[in-house]
């Protein structure tokens, strides 16, 4: 990928002068975002350098171990009556955390349409950028990137076994039955663990899929859980360590594939697979693909808190995050590999060229192959499925 080193971003924000966007000589914008990825941290450092040069804005990445920590901080500030001088300006969120902030009125509303670059997402044709796990965003958060579940496998293992990589949830079970101990998933307290449960539930309930995009209730759970339980009851005894021990953290999946204990695993970050191969954390024979019966996908967002004291400057930062230059930089596999939320057909030819990838790694996902994207269920399903899973299987773990 070729990304120019000198960029032009026309305006700091719609209808704002440079002075208004700055708000003060050098405004400080505190961006609370998960800090567990070297790639994400490096990208945000680059963003900070860019907004300082372009807009004289000081961007501070406040690294979080858990996004809910920042949500709790804003909630505590509201309870204490701190409505104008909050310690969180921007927050990287989606799913449950967005639903919580929306419920408690912790985010500024109807500001996203003010951003010049939001139009480049073509929201009328891409409703995913205005819904977060089924919840309408109401302009409370701007889309930043998107991700989908991918599977990766040791091609040498499958060749030796005379098998093809499974392409559906049913084929995954048949593979695990033929090659026991070669697959597992984390417990659903882990993000990837609950993501696998949601993918399985969606893939196994094609006729009832619409239920997942409404709030979960006893009736809808009773409609979809029988097929999920039948599947997991059959899968668990065939998994790594006969399903008697399950991983607590998703990071252990990659380690077990690297050591050869697992033949395949899955991730929500396709770019981390070729990166791991480059670092020799995974062997060269690893290949990445998407399931043919659907890939669980979601958009992640940047929210602006209701009590930020530098809202104009924060909007300028988000507008830059949505620029073709910043989105192309973020999508580069060697930088982060996070897919753009921009509608590439809406961009100029020169901006589209920023997203052209060269020298694709052999372990990288082939993005030319068609993929069925399964939107994240309504946010209520995360807790509902997790609680139901622990009620049925939790005593073992």
C-alpha positions in Angstrom: 0.0 0.0 0.0 1.2 3.5 -0.8 0.2 6.2 1.6 1.3 9.7 0.9 3.4 11.4 3.5 1.9 14.9 2.9 -1.9 15.2 3.2 -4.4 17.9 2.8 -7.5 18.0 4.9 -9.7 20.9 3.9 -11.5 22.0 7.1 -11.2 21.3 10.8 -15.0 20.8 11.1 -18.1 21.9 9.2 -19.0 25.5 9.9 -16.0 26.0 12.3 -13.1 28.4 11.8 -9.7 27.3 12.9 -9.9 29.4 16.0 -13.3 28.0 17.0 -12.1 24.5 16.4 -9.2 25.1 18.6 -11.2 26.7 21.4 -7.9 27.8 23.0 -4.3 28.2 22.0 -3.5 24.5 22.2 -6.6 22.5 23.3 -6.1 19.1 24.9 -8.3 16.3 23.6 -8.2 13.1 25.7 -9.0 10.0 23.7 -9.8 7.1 26.0 -9.2 3.9 24.0 -8.1 0.4 24.6 -4.3 0.3 24.9 -3.7 -3.5 24.5 -2.5 -3.4 20.8 0.9 -2.1 19.7 -0.6 -1.5 16.3 -3.5 0.6 17.6 -1.2 2.5 19.9 1.2 3.3 17.1 -1.5 4.5 14.8 -2.9 6.8 17.5 0.5 8.2 18.0 0.6 9.0 14.3 -2.8 10.7 14.5 -1.6 12.8 17.5 1.3 14.0 15.4 -0.9 14.8 12.5 -3.6 16.8 14.4 -0.8 18.7 16.2 0.8 19.7 12.9 -2.5 20.5 11.1 -4.7 22.0 13.8 -2.5 22.7 16.8 -4.5 20.2 18.9 -2.8 18.1 21.6 -4.3 14.6 21.4 -3.6 12.4 24.4 -4.3 8.7 24.1 -5.5 7.5 27.5 -4.8 3.8 27.3 -7.5 1.6 28.8 -7.4 -2.1 29.9 -11.2 -2.1 29.8 -13.4 0.4 28.0 -16.0 0.2 30.8 -13.5 2.0 33.1 -14.0 5.2 31.0 -17.7 4.7 30.9 -17.8 4.4 34.7 -15.7 7.6 35.0 -18.1 9.7 32.9 -21.0 8.2 34.9 -19.3 9.2 38.2 -18.7 12.7 36.9 -22.3 13.1 35.9 -23.4 11.9 39.4 -21.1 14.4 40.9 -22.6 17.3 38.9 -19.5 17.7 36.6 -21.3 18.6 33.4 -18.8 20.9 31.7 -15.3 19.9 32.7 -15.1 16.1 32.1 -11.9 14.1 32.0 -12.9 12.1 29.0 -13.4 13.8 25.6 -13.5 11.0 23.1 -14.0 7.3 23.8 -13.6 4.3 21.5 -16.7 2.2 22.0 -19.3 -0.1 20.6 -21.8 -2.7 21.7 -22.6 -2.9 25.4 -20.5 0.2 26.3 -22.4 2.3 23.8 -25.7 1.0 25.0 -24.8 1.9 28.6 -23.6 5.4 27.7 -26.7 6.0 25.6 -29.0 4.8 28.4 -27.4 7.2 30.9 -27.1 10.2 28.5 -23.3 10.3 28.7 -22.7 11.2 25.1 -23.3 14.3 23.0 -26.0 13.8 20.5 -26.5 14.8 16.8 -23.0 16.0 16.2 -21.7 13.5 13.7 -23.6 15.1 10.7 -21.5 18.2 11.3 -18.4 16.4 10.2 -17.5 17.0 6.5 -16.0 13.5 6.2 -19.0 11.6 7.6 -20.7 12.0 4.2 -17.9 9.8 2.8 -19.3 6.8 4.6 -22.5 7.2 2.5 -24.7 6.5 5.5 -28.0 6.3 3.5 -26.6 3.3 1.7 -24.6 1.9 4.6 -26.9 1.6 7.6 -24.2 -0.2 9.6 -22.5 3.1 10.2 -25.5 4.5 12.1 -26.4 1.4 14.1 -24.3 -0.1 16.9 -25.2 -3.7 17.7 -28.7 -2.9 16.6 -28.9 0.4 18.6 -29.5 3.6 16.5 -26.5 5.8 17.2 -28.5 9.1 16.8 -25.4 11.0 16.0 -23.8 10.2 19.4 -20.8 8.4 17.9 -18.9 8.5 14.6 -18.0 5.2 12.8 -14.2 4.6 12.9 -13.5 1.2 11.5 -15.1 -2.3 11.0 -14.0 -5.8 11.6 -15.4 -9.3 10.9 -14.6 -12.7 12.2 -12.1 -14.7 10.3 -10.7 -18.2 10.8 -7.1 -19.3 10.2 -5.6 -22.7 10.0 -2.4 -24.7 9.6 -2.5 -25.7 5.9 0.2 -28.3 6.4 -1.9 -30.0 9.1 -5.0 -30.1 6.9 -2.9 -31.4 3.9 -1.4 -34.2 6.1 -4.9 -35.1 7.4 -6.3 -35.1 3.8 -8.9 -32.5 4.8 -10.2 -29.2 3.6 -10.6 -26.2 6.0 -14.3 -26.1 7.1 -16.3 -23.4 5.4 -19.5 -23.6 7.5 -20.5 -24.1 11.2 -21.6 -27.6 10.3 -18.3 -28.5 8.6 -16.5 -27.2 11.6 -18.2 -29.8 13.8 -17.4 -32.5 11.3 -13.8 -31.5 11.2 -13.5 -31.5 15.0 -15.1 -34.9 15.1 -12.6 -36.3 12.6 -9.6 -34.6 14.2 -10.5 -34.3 17.9 -8.5 -31.8 20.0 -7.6 -29.5 17.2 -10.1 -26.8 17.8 -11.5 -24.8 20.8 -13.0 -21.5 21.7 -12.6 -19.3 24.8 -15.3 -19.0 27.5 -17.9 -16.4 26.7 -16.6 -13.9 29.2 -13.9 -13.3 26.6 -14.8 -11.1 23.7 -13.9 -13.7 21.1 -15.6 -16.4 23.1 -19.0 -14.7 23.1 -18.4 -13.8 19.4 -18.1 -17.4 18.5 -21.3 -18.2 20.4 -23.1 -15.4 18.5 -21.8 -16.6 15.1 -22.9 -20.2 15.8 -26.3 -19.0 17.0 -26.8 -16.9 13.9 -25.5 -19.6 11.5 -27.7 -22.3 13.0 -30.9 -20.2 13.1 -31.2 -18.9 9.5 -35.0 -19.0 9.7 -35.1 -17.2 13.0 -32.3 -14.7 12.3 -34.6 -11.7 12.6 -35.1 -12.4 16.3 -31.5 -11.5 17.0 -32.0 -7.9 15.9 -34.7 -7.3 18.5 -34.2 -7.2 22.2 -33.7 -10.7 23.6 -36.6 -12.2 25.6 -37.6 -15.6 26.9 -39.6 -16.4 23.8 -36.8 -15.6 21.4 -34.3 -17.4 23.5 -36.5 -20.5 23.5 -36.7 -20.3 19.8 -32.9 -20.2 19.1 -31.2 -22.0 21.9 -32.2 -25.6 21.2 -30.2 -25.7 18.0 -27.2 -24.0 19.6 -27.2 -26.4 22.6 -27.4 -29.4 20.3 -24.4 -28.1 18.4 -22.3 -27.2 21.4 -23.2 -30.5 23.1 -21.7 -32.3 20.1 -18.7 -30.0 19.7 -17.4 -29.7 23.3 -16.2 -33.4 23.7 -14.3 -33.1 20.4 -12.4 -29.9 21.4 -9.0 -29.4 22.8 -8.6 -31.3 26.1 -12.0 -32.9 25.4 -13.6 -29.6 26.2 -12.9 -30.2 29.9 -10.7 -27.1 30.0 -11.5 -23.9 28.1 -9.3 -20.9 27.4 -9.9 -17.7 29.5 -8.3 -15.3 27.0 -8.4 -15.1 23.2 -4.7 -14.5 23.0 -4.1 -18.2 24.0 -5.7 -19.3 20.7 -2.9 -18.0 18.6 -0.3 -19.5 21.0 -1.9 -22.9 20.7 -1.9 -22.7 16.9 1.7 -21.6 17.0 2.7 -24.6 19.1 0.8 -27.0 16.9 -1.7 -28.1 19.5 -4.6 -26.5 17.5 -5.0 -26.8 13.8 -7.3 -23.8 13.5 -8.6 -20.9 15.4 -10.4 -17.5 14.7 -9.9 -13.8 15.2 -11.8 -10.5 14.8 -8.6 -8.9 13.5 -7.6 -10.4 10.1 -4.5 -8.3 9.9 -3.0 -9.8 13.1 -2.6 -13.2 11.4 0.0 -12.2 8.8 1.6 -9.9 11.4 2.0 -12.9 13.7 3.6 -14.9 10.9 6.0 -12.1 10.2 7.0 -12.1 13.9 7.4 -15.9 13.8 4.6 -16.2 16.4 2.7 -18.3 13.8 4.2 -20.6 11.2 4.4 -19.8 7.5 1.8 -22.4 6.5 -1.0 -20.5 8.3 -3.8 -19.3 6.0 -6.8 -17.0 6.7 -10.4 -17.1 5.3 -14.0 -16.3 6.0 -16.7 -18.8 6.6 -19.1 -19.2 3.7 -22.2 -19.2 5.9 -21.4 -15.8 7.2 -18.9 -13.7 9.1 -19.9 -11.9 12.3 -19.1 -8.3 11.6 -19.4 -5.0 13.5 -18.5 -1.4 13.2 -16.6 0.3 16.0 -17.1 4.0 16.8 -15.8 7.1 18.5 -18.1 8.8 21.0 -18.0 12.4 22.2 -18.9 12.8 25.9 -21.6 15.1 26.9 -19.3 17.0 29.4 -16.2 17.4 27.2 -14.9 20.9 27.6 -13.2 20.8 24.2 -15.9 19.6 21.9 -14.9 21.7 18.9 -11.4 20.4 19.0 -12.6 16.8 19.6 -14.9 17.0 16.5 -11.9 18.2 14.5 -10.0 15.1 15.6 -12.8 12.8 14.6 -13.2 14.5 11.3 -9.6 13.8 10.6 -10.0 10.1 11.7 -12.6 9.9 8.9 -10.5 11.5 6.2 -9.4 9.2 3.3 -5.8 9.7 4.3 -6.2 8.6 7.9 -8.5 5.7 7.0 -6.1 4.4 4.4 -3.2 4.6 6.9 -5.3 2.7 9.4 -6.2 0.0 6.9 -2.6 -0.7 5.9 -1.8 -4.2 7.2 1.6 -3.0 8.4 0.1 -0.2 10.4 -3.2 -1.6 11.9 -5.1 -3.5 9.2 -8.5 -2.1 10.4 -11.0 -1.9 7.5 -12.2 1.5 6.4 -15.8 2.7 7.0 -15.7 4.9 4.0 -17.6 4.1 0.9 -14.8 3.8 -1.6 -17.0 4.4 -4.6 -17.8 7.8 -3.1 -14.2 8.8 -3.1 -12.2 10.5 -5.9 -9.9 8.3 -8.0 -6.8 9.7 -6.2 -8.3 8.9 -2.7 -9.3 5.4 -3.9 -5.7 4.8 -4.9 -4.7 5.3 -1.2 -6.4 2.0 -0.4 -4.8 -0.1 -3.0 -2.8 -2.9 -1.3 0.5 -4.1 -2.8 2.6 -7.2 -1.9 -0.2 -9.0 -0.1 1.1 -11.5 2.5 0.3 -15.1 1.7 -1.2 -15.6 5.2 -3.5 -12.5 4.7 -7.2 -12.7 4.1 -8.1 -12.7 0.4 -10.5 -9.7 0.3 -11.4 -10.4 -3.3 -13.5 -13.3 -2.2 -17.2 -12.6 -1.5 -18.1 -12.6 2.2 -21.6 -12.8 3.8 -21.5 -10.4 6.7 -23.6 -11.2 9.7 -24.4 -8.0 11.6 -24.0 -8.1 15.4 -27.2 -8.9 17.2 -29.0 -6.4 19.4 -26.8 -5.6 22.3 -29.1 -7.4 24.8 -28.2 -10.7 23.2 -24.6 -10.5 24.4 -25.6 -10.9 28.1 -28.5 -13.2 27.3 -26.4 -15.7 25.4 -23.5 -15.4 27.9 -25.8 -16.0 30.9 -27.6 -18.9 29.2 -24.2 -20.5 28.3 -23.0 -20.3 31.9 -26.3 -21.7 33.2 -25.9 -24.7 30.9 -22.1 -25.3 31.0 -20.6 -23.0 33.6 -20.3 -25.5 36.4 -17.6 -27.2 34.4 -15.3 -24.2 34.1 
